[in-house]
Amino acid sequence: MPSDDWRPVPGYPNYQVSSRGQVRSLVRHKLLAQVQGKRGYLLVNLYRDGKPKNFLVHRLVALAFIGVIPAGWQVNHRDGDKRNNDVRNLEIVTVEQNRAHAVKQGLMCRGEANHTAKLKEAEVRDIRRQRAEGVRVRDIARYYDLSERAIYLICRRLTWRHVA
């Protein structure tokens, strides 16, 4: 297995990041512990002037080895594994490109498969049926404990588009 190539972390001279996704302190001479965040990405804390700041490891690798990440752009994991921060697995892409890649890889969960979904598909159909029958948006929203805006978006098929 090839050895890691190490480069400085931009803006943090006491740290280096490797081409395979490790981060080390030059002051303490050791690798930093990485923790998995809520969204599945690996994070590290870097200190400057005694103050900690949280960083996504894949973005540190991309900054050091690929270059500047334009505002609004993202770092994509080519293999879909959020823990694989090897520079060969990373690319800088637009939001649209990243979303298309996630859909193609089957990484985006939509509808009730999404862990944040408040509704089941049957409830979405029921909301649309009730609205078609003339039930007031306010009453539907109250019943499902949703905002009126959420009901409008469902009925106009701006959300839950995949539900027939």
C-alpha positions as CSV (number, residue, x, y, z in Angstrom):
1,M,0.0,0.0,0.0
2,P,1.5,3.4,-0.9
3,S,2.5,5.8,1.9
4,D,0.4,8.8,2.6
5,D,1.3,12.2,1.1
6,W,1.0,14.9,3.8
7,R,0.1,18.5,3.1
8,P,-0.6,21.5,5.4
9,V,-4.2,22.3,6.3
10,P,-4.8,25.7,4.8
11,G,-5.1,28.4,7.5
12,Y,-4.0,25.9,10.2
13,P,-0.2,25.7,10.2
14,N,0.0,23.3,13.1
15,Y,-1.9,20.6,11.3
16,Q,-1.4,18.4,8.2
17,V,-3.9,16.2,6.2
18,S,-3.0,13.1,4.3
19,S,-4.0,12.0,0.8
20,R,-5.8,9.1,2.5
21,G,-7.9,11.2,4.9
22,Q,-5.8,11.3,8.1
23,V,-5.2,14.5,10.1
24,R,-2.3,15.0,12.4
25,S,-1.1,17.6,14.8
26,L,2.4,18.9,14.3
27,V,2.5,20.2,17.9
28,R,1.4,17.0,19.6
29,H,2.9,14.6,17.0
30,K,-0.1,12.4,16.7
31,L,-3.1,11.6,14.5
32,L,-6.3,13.3,15.5
33,A,-9.4,11.3,16.4
34,Q,-12.2,11.5,13.9
35,V,-15.8,11.3,14.9
36,Q,-18.8,10.6,12.7
37,G,-21.2,13.4,12.6
38,K,-25.0,13.2,12.4
39,R,-25.0,13.1,8.6
40,G,-22.3,10.3,8.4
41,Y,-19.3,12.4,7.5
42,L,-16.1,12.3,9.5
43,L,-15.2,15.4,11.6
44,V,-12.1,16.7,13.4
45,N,-11.5,19.6,15.7
46,L,-8.7,21.9,14.9
47,Y,-7.5,24.6,17.2
48,R,-6.2,28.1,16.4
49,D,-5.5,30.6,19.1
50,G,-6.9,28.2,21.7
51,K,-10.3,28.0,20.0
52,P,-11.6,24.8,18.5
53,K,-13.3,24.6,15.1
54,N,-15.1,21.6,13.6
55,F,-14.0,20.5,10.1
56,L,-15.3,17.9,7.7
57,V,-12.3,15.7,6.9
58,H,-13.2,15.2,3.2
59,R,-13.3,19.0,2.7
60,L,-9.8,19.3,4.3
61,V,-8.5,16.6,2.0
62,A,-10.0,18.3,-1.0
63,L,-8.7,21.7,-0.1
64,A,-5.2,20.4,0.4
65,F,-4.9,18.1,-2.6
66,I,-7.5,19.3,-5.2
67,G,-7.7,23.0,-4.5
68,V,-10.1,25.8,-3.6
69,I,-13.7,24.7,-3.3
70,P,-15.8,27.5,-5.0
71,A,-18.6,29.0,-2.9
72,G,-21.7,26.9,-3.2
73,W,-19.9,23.8,-4.6
74,Q,-19.5,20.5,-2.7
75,V,-17.1,17.6,-2.3
76,N,-18.5,14.4,-3.7
77,H,-17.4,10.9,-2.6
78,R,-17.2,9.0,-5.9
79,D,-17.9,5.6,-4.3
80,G,-20.8,7.0,-2.1
81,D,-18.9,6.0,1.1
82,K,-18.9,9.1,3.3
83,R,-16.0,7.6,5.4
84,N,-13.7,7.0,2.4
85,N,-11.8,10.3,2.4
86,D,-9.0,9.2,0.1
87,V,-8.2,12.0,-2.4
88,R,-8.7,9.6,-5.3
89,N,-12.3,9.1,-4.1
90,L,-13.1,12.9,-3.9
91,E,-14.2,15.4,-6.5
92,I,-15.4,19.0,-6.4
93,V,-18.9,19.2,-8.0
94,T,-21.9,21.5,-8.1
95,V,-24.9,20.8,-5.9
96,E,-26.9,19.5,-8.9
97,Q,-24.0,17.1,-9.9
98,N,-23.8,15.9,-6.3
99,R,-27.5,15.3,-6.1
100,A,-27.6,13.5,-9.4
101,H,-24.7,11.3,-8.3
102,A,-26.5,10.4,-5.0
103,V,-29.7,9.5,-6.9
104,K,-27.7,7.4,-9.4
105,Q,-25.9,5.6,-6.5
106,G,-29.2,5.0,-4.6
107,L,-28.0,7.2,-1.7
108,M,-30.9,9.6,-1.6
109,C,-33.8,8.3,0.3
110,R,-37.1,9.9,-0.7
111,G,-40.6,9.6,0.7
112,E,-41.1,7.5,3.8
113,A,-37.7,5.9,3.4
114,N,-36.2,9.2,4.3
115,H,-35.5,9.2,8.1
116,T,-36.9,12.8,8.4
117,A,-40.2,12.0,6.7
118,K,-43.2,12.9,8.8
119,L,-45.7,11.1,6.6
120,K,-46.3,7.8,4.9
121,E,-47.2,7.6,1.3
122,A,-50.8,6.6,2.1
123,E,-51.2,9.7,4.2
124,V,-49.9,11.8,1.3
125,R,-52.6,10.2,-1.0
126,D,-55.2,10.9,1.7
127,I,-54.1,14.6,2.0
128,R,-54.5,15.0,-1.8
129,R,-57.8,13.2,-1.8
130,Q,-59.2,15.3,1.0
131,R,-58.1,18.5,-0.7
132,A,-59.7,17.4,-4.0
133,E,-62.9,16.8,-2.0
134,G,-62.8,20.4,-0.7
135,V,-61.5,19.9,2.8
136,R,-59.8,23.2,4.0
137,V,-56.0,23.2,4.0
138,R,-56.1,24.5,7.6
139,D,-58.1,21.5,8.7
140,I,-55.8,19.0,6.9
141,A,-52.7,20.7,8.3
142,R,-54.1,20.6,11.9
143,Y,-55.1,16.9,11.6
144,Y,-51.6,15.9,10.4
145,D,-49.8,18.4,12.6
146,L,-48.1,20.0,9.5
147,S,-47.9,23.6,8.3
148,E,-50.4,24.8,5.7
149,R,-47.5,25.4,3.4
150,A,-46.5,21.8,3.6
151,I,-50.1,20.8,2.6
152,Y,-50.0,23.2,-0.3
153,L,-46.7,21.8,-1.5
154,I,-48.0,18.2,-1.3
155,C,-51.2,19.1,-3.2
156,R,-49.3,20.9,-5.9
157,R,-46.9,18.0,-6.2
158,L,-43.9,20.1,-5.3
159,T,-43.1,17.6,-2.6
160,W,-43.8,13.9,-2.6
161,R,-43.9,14.0,-6.5
162,H,-43.2,10.3,-6.7
163,V,-46.5,9.4,-5.0
164,A,-49.3,8.8,-7.5
